[in-house]
Amino acid sequence: MRNEFFLEVSCLTVAFPKVDGKPGEMTKVLNGLNLTIPENQFVCVLGPSGCGKTTLLNCVAGFQKFDGDILFKGSPICGPAPERGVMFQEYGLFPWFNIQQNVEFGPRMKHMPRDKRREIADTYIDMVGLSAYRKQYPNHLSGGMKQRVSLARVLANEPEFLLMDEPFAALDEQTRQKLQTELLNVWEKNKITCMFITHSISEAVFLADRVIVLMPNPGRVALDMLIDVPRMRDRNDPALLQYQEQISEVLFSGRK
């Protein structure tokens, strides 16, 4: 029987040693957080620095130890796994590989035959619009192009859940908006379940089916809002601007 929720987070608590504190003193970054995500949903997690956004993503990715329970398709998360693909703000590309080789890396590690991994890489390189650059090396690419390669590489592993930690934060606004639109074009083709971490209210509202706002000290869910606006979206749509205002009120008031 298929589990009702793709991801279930229950009583998630994470604590780190307190900065300049006494030995054994801990600061709770997340405390008893509960969250569910259904399959195929695009979720943006938004909040100020220190609210635990990246910590939450690292727990779901299997990188961070935690107290509580996280179930992925009904099974406990105990560590990293290929069905949960992660894309970071840093590009993480191998400089000695060209685009084709970078995107083929995951399938190659799975010992796929050369023809099969080339076919997979070609699919995702084309999907992110870089077919003409497949033989280029990362040091010849712009920041936006590098992030497209990073996206193609994580998708080539064919994960069931895509975890994205502020992947566009370091880009200029024009490139950022372009990549947001391209990400949605890719997402529309396969509807992969996605958790996208961001500081940007406008980015969250433009991308997401659902926005979850975390507030700090310790991290907790302050708002869980569905964005009921059809895609593709107009950034100046009054409905989107209204959602932005509602989220801003929560962020700047610190109250639900």
N, C-alpha and C positions, 0 to 999 in steps of 0.2 A: 504494500500500500504506500502510495506517495505521501511524503510528509506535507502538512498544510503549508508550512513556511520553508522557504529555501534556506533562510538563516534565522536562527533563534539565539538571542543573547539574553541570558538570565543572571541577574545579580552580579554583573561584571564589576570587579573591583581590582584596581591596580595601584600599587603604592611604590614610590621610589625613596631612597634615602634623602632626608632633608638637607638642603644645602646649608653648610655651616652649622648643622645641628649636631647634637650629641650622638655618639655611637648608638645605633639601633633606632634613632628617631626617624620616622617615616612621614612622607607627605602623600596623601591619597590624591591621585590624579583622576581616577574614576571611582565612584562609590555606589555599588548596587544598581548599575545601569541595566535597563531592560529595553530590548529592541527586537523587532521582527521585520524581515524583508521577504516579500513573496518573489517568486521567480519572474524574471524578465523586467523587473522594475529598475528604473534609473533613479538612484537615491543620492542626493547631495547632502553631505554633513558639513555644517557651517558653524563658525563660532570664533571667538577671540583667541589669541595665543594663550596657551595654558589650560584650555578647556578639555583637552584629551582627545582631540580629533584624530591625530596621527597615532596616538596610543591605541585607540579603538581599532583603527585600520591594521596596525601591527598585530594586535591580538587575533583579529579575523584571519590575517595572512598566516598566522602561526609563528611569528617572529618573537612575540612577547609573552612571557609567563604571566598568568593572571589567576585570580580567584573567581569562582563562579562557573558558569557553564556557557559554552558556545557550541551550538549544533549546526552543522552544515549538512543539509539534506538528511537530517535525523541522526547524524553521527558526530561524536565529539571531535572538535579540532584539537589535535595534539602536536601539531607542527606544520611546516610548510608542505604544500602539495601542488602538483601541476594543475589541478582543476581550479585553483585560485591564483590567477595571474596578477602580478603587481607592477604598476608603472609609477615611478617616482618623479620628483621635480628634476633631479639630475638625470641626464640622458642615459648614462650607464652603457654606452656603446663601446665595443671593442675597436680601438683606433686602428689596429692592424688588419681588420676585416672591412671589406666594402659593404655597401648596403645589402646586397644579395646574401653575402656570407653572414652578416649580423642577423638577418631575419631567419636564415636557415639554421641558426645555431641550436635552437630548441629542438626542432625535429631531428637534427643530427645527433643530439644527445640521447634521443629516444631510439637511435639506431634505425631510423627510417631509411629505406632505399633512396639513392640519390635522386632518381626521377620523381619520387613522391615528395621529398622535401623541397625540391625545386618547384614543383607544382604548387605546393602550399605557400611557399615564399612569394611566388609570382602573383598568387591571388591577393595576398595582403599588401604587397608593394603596389600593385595596381589600385587596390581599394583606397590607399592613402595618397594616391596621385604621384608616385615617384618612379614610375616605370622607366622614364627617360634617364634616371640617375642611378640605376641599380649598381653600376660599376664604380660609383664615386665613393670616396672614403670620408669618414666623419669630419675630418679637419677641413674639408672643402664644402661643408654644408652650413647653412644658417641655423640659428637656434630652432626656428619653427620646423625646418626640415628634419633636424635631429629628433625632435619630438614625434614627428610622423613615423620615422624609422623605429623609434622606441615603441610606438603603438603597434606598428606592423609586427614587430618582433614578439611582443607579448601575445598578440592575437594568433600568431603562427603556432603557438603552443596549444591553441584551441581550448582555452580555459572555459569553465562554466560560469565563473564569477570573476569580474574584472574589478580590481581595487586600484584606485588612482589617487595618489597623494600630491595634490596641488601641482599637477603636471604642467600647467601653463603659467604659473605664477611669475616666472622669470622673464617672460616674453613681453614685448611691447604690446600696447592695447590693440592695434590693428591686427597683428599676427595672432594674438590671443583670440580675438573674436572670430577670425577666419578658422582657426583650429577648433574652436567650440562648434562651429557649424559643420566642419568636416567630421568631427567626432560623432555628432548626431547622425550624419549621413551613414557612417559606418555602423552605428548602433541600430539604426532603422533596418539595416540589412539582415542582422542576426539576432537583435533584441537580447543580447547577452545581459545578464543581471550585473548591475554596476553600482559600486559605492565610490563616490567622487568626493574627495576632501577639498575644501576651498575656504578662503577668507572673504571671497567676493559675493555679496548679496546678488548682484545683477547676474553673475555667472551661474550661481545656484538656481535662480529662478528661470533663467533661459534654458538650462540643460535638463532640469530634473522633472520627473513625475512627482517627486516628493522631496521636501526639504526638512531635514532634522537639524534643529539649532541646539547646540550644547553651550552651557554656561559653566564657568570654572568654580573651583574652590569648594568642594571637588567637582569634577565634571559630571553633569547631569543633563537630561533632556529637558529643555525649557520650552520647546515648540516642535510639533510634528505636523507638518502641513502638506496636503496634496496640492499640486499646482494644476488646476483644472483649466488648462489652455491648450488647444490643439497644436500639434506640430505640423509644418515648420512654423516657428514663432517669429513674430516681429518684435524686436527689442523695445520698440516704442509703443507697443500695445498697452492701452490704459489698464487692462487687467493685470499684466505683468508688473506694471509700475505700482499697482495697488498691493500686490503680494510683497513687493520690495518694501513698501511703507510699513506693512504689518510686521515683517521680519525685523526691520530697523527698530521699531518700537520695542520689541522684545530684547534685542541686543543692547540697546542703549538705556533701557530702563532696568534691565536685569531681572525683570519679572515676567511671568507667563502672561 
